[in-house]
Amino acid sequence: MTPRRFLATVTTLATGSLALGSPAAAAPVSCADHTFTAPGQVAEGRSSAPWNYVISARPGTVEVCLDGPDDADLDLVVRQFTSGGLVTVATATGDGADKSLSYDGVPSAYRVEVVATSGGGAYTVGVTIP
């Protein structure tokens, strides 16, 4: 299956289909294999959100993948929009720029962020939703 550009599917996602929440073990997966992908850029010491809008969610498992430059250390952060503001619900940290997360979630709205702890550059984020 060819990955679709995430921004081209805003209407589909706005109806509620991205879910994140409790962490589950995730095996590394190529971001190109995810249903939705988005490119981005991030500078050292900064963060970047490949999608700048709220995603409504329905229950189910979602996988999030980050593929970054070899010479950078990037982290993947998932934040939930709550009545009190954004709350971090999941992170994938450690050495390198390639990360992945898998979650069983509840209906809500989330933001995926990429944080450059060392180095920076172009990246791709992939998301697969139930």
C-alpha positions in Angstrom: 0.0 0.0 0.0 1.3 3.4 -0.9 1.4 5.8 2.1 -1.0 8.7 1.8 -0.1 12.3 2.7 -1.7 13.0 6.1 -2.9 16.5 5.2 -4.9 15.2 2.3 -7.0 13.1 4.8 -7.9 15.7 7.4 -11.6 15.1 6.8 -11.3 11.4 7.4 -9.3 12.0 10.6 -11.5 14.7 11.9 -14.3 12.2 12.2 -12.3 10.4 14.8 -9.8 7.7 14.2 -6.5 8.4 15.9 -6.1 6.9 19.4 -3.2 7.1 21.8 -2.9 6.3 25.4 -1.4 3.4 27.4 2.0 2.3 26.1 2.4 -1.1 24.5 5.6 -2.8 23.2 6.5 -1.6 19.7 8.7 -3.2 17.2 10.6 -0.9 14.8 8.6 -0.3 11.6 9.5 1.6 8.5 7.7 5.0 8.5 7.0 4.5 4.8 4.8 1.5 5.8 2.4 3.7 7.8 -0.9 4.8 6.5 -0.2 8.5 6.9 3.2 10.2 6.6 4.5 13.8 6.9 7.9 15.3 6.4 9.4 18.0 8.6 12.5 19.8 9.7 13.8 20.4 13.3 16.8 22.3 14.6 18.9 21.2 17.5 17.3 22.2 20.9 13.9 22.8 19.2 10.7 20.8 18.7 8.5 20.5 15.6 4.9 19.2 15.1 4.4 17.8 11.6 0.6 18.4 11.9 -0.6 21.7 13.4 -4.2 20.7 14.1 -6.2 18.6 16.6 -6.9 15.0 15.7 -10.1 13.5 17.3 -9.7 9.9 18.3 -11.7 6.7 18.7 -10.6 3.7 20.7 -8.0 1.4 19.2 -4.3 1.0 18.6 -2.2 3.6 16.8 1.4 3.3 15.8 3.7 6.3 15.4 7.1 6.2 13.8 10.0 8.7 13.4 12.7 8.4 10.8 15.4 11.1 11.2 18.9 11.8 10.0 21.7 9.4 11.0 23.8 12.1 12.7 21.0 13.4 15.0 19.4 12.4 18.3 15.6 13.0 18.0 12.9 12.1 20.4 9.2 11.3 19.6 6.6 12.8 21.9 2.9 12.4 21.9 0.8 14.9 23.8 -2.9 14.8 24.6 -5.1 17.9 24.5 -7.0 18.2 27.8 -9.0 20.9 29.6 -5.8 21.8 31.5 -3.7 22.0 28.3 -1.3 19.7 26.6 -0.2 16.6 28.6 2.6 14.3 27.6 1.2 10.8 27.3 4.0 9.0 25.6 7.7 9.4 24.6 10.3 7.4 22.7 13.7 8.6 23.7 17.3 7.3 23.5 20.2 7.5 21.1 19.6 8.0 17.4 16.8 9.5 15.3 14.6 6.5 14.5 11.9 5.9 17.1 8.5 4.1 17.2 5.5 3.9 19.6 2.4 1.8 19.7 -0.6 2.6 21.9 -4.1 1.5 22.8 -6.0 4.7 23.4 -9.2 6.4 24.3 -11.1 9.0 22.4 -9.3 12.4 22.6 -7.1 14.7 20.6 -3.4 14.4 20.3 -0.3 16.1 18.8 2.8 14.3 17.6 6.0 16.2 18.2 9.7 15.7 17.3 12.3 17.0 19.6 16.0 17.4 18.5 18.2 16.8 21.6 21.3 16.7 19.5 21.7 17.7 15.8 18.7 18.1 13.7 17.5 18.1 10.1 14.8 16.6 7.9 12.6 13.8 9.3 9.5 11.8 8.4 6.8 10.9 10.8 4.4 8.0 10.1 1.0 7.2 11.7 -1.2 4.2 11.4 -4.6 4.4 12.9 -7.4 1.9 13.6 
